[in-house]
Amino acid sequence: MSITAETMQARKPEFPLAAHGKTLPAERTGWLAPTDPAIGVDAIRRRYQDDGYVWLKRLLPRTDVLDFRRWVFERLAETGLVEPGSDFSLGIASAAGFDRSLADRRLMSLVRSAAYEGFCAQPPLARFMDDFLQGISYLHKRKIMRFVQPGSPTATPAHYDLVYLRGGTRRLVTAWIPIGDIPAEMGGLVYLEGSHALGIKMEAEFRAASGDLSPEERISAYNRHMAEGGWVSKDLPDMAERFDTRWLAADYEAGDVMLHSPYMIHASTTNQDCSRRLRLSTDIRYQNVDDEIDVRWNNHWSLGDML
Ligand SMILES: O=C(O)CCC(=O)C(=O)O
């Protein structure tokens, strides 16, 4: 069966999506359009250019993704994060508290592990990225893996990625990969419809006003011209209203890969999963190896590395 917007997204979220204590109104919320990788790389590239994102359905083998989910949660189990005795591939959050500082340390080990490296460099993805980037693809060493507990207030504020990667080419592509199913209520990424054009405008305004900054400050997301954390805003409903657009959500499945432009504004919503599943995902960045590389991303991700 071919993948169409109708077959993939015929439902409404069971309850409104929310982030940072604010609910997204139904009229400012919509669905992302899925893409069947079988349409071919040229058509995929055109969609990416038009929409600022492409949601590739089932690009990776689902069972491999679920195996990796299990592997990650097995390694985080000693922190108390997952329900003892449960199937770790489900990633059910423990009802008791967990040791956050130990989990952070484990996460830093996991993003340095051979298994994670292999997951990110798996042949179907690497080959696809070579085709997509029309050359030899380069995967940045700084790769992020995130887990989000159900019911926690954690949600990524609205931003576009170039803010954190201003020291190299602008021809970057982010791959956001759900490690497990992430239905909309579980707080996956939401995208501000049509906002890659807004990101380009915001970046041009930033550059025009940055004459008083040192070269180092100019590429930093934390300089005095930027809002806290390099974010555009934490108020998602206000942004949709202000730019007269909508936040687009999705029911992501294990095996899907989301690609987005460095100018596309995105955020995440609160994990409201009733079955208490942990949201697990990775976000990694690619470019053509011949383009200039932002050397600040040549190290593994560390918490507090100010990128
Ligand atoms: O997973 C998240 O919450 C944020 C990911 C993100 O910002 C990205 O993929 O660029």
The ligand as a Gaussian input file, in Angstrom:
#p B3LYP/6-31G(d) Opt

LIG

0 1
 O       14.000000      15.857000      20.139000
 C       13.837000      17.003000      20.535000
 O       13.144000      17.292000      21.505000
 C       14.521000      18.140000      19.828000
 C       15.230000      17.740000      18.585000
 C       15.675000      18.883000      17.758000
 O       15.580000      20.021000      18.127000
 C       16.233000      18.605000      16.433000
 O       16.153000      17.460000      15.954000
 O       16.765000      19.536000      15.819000

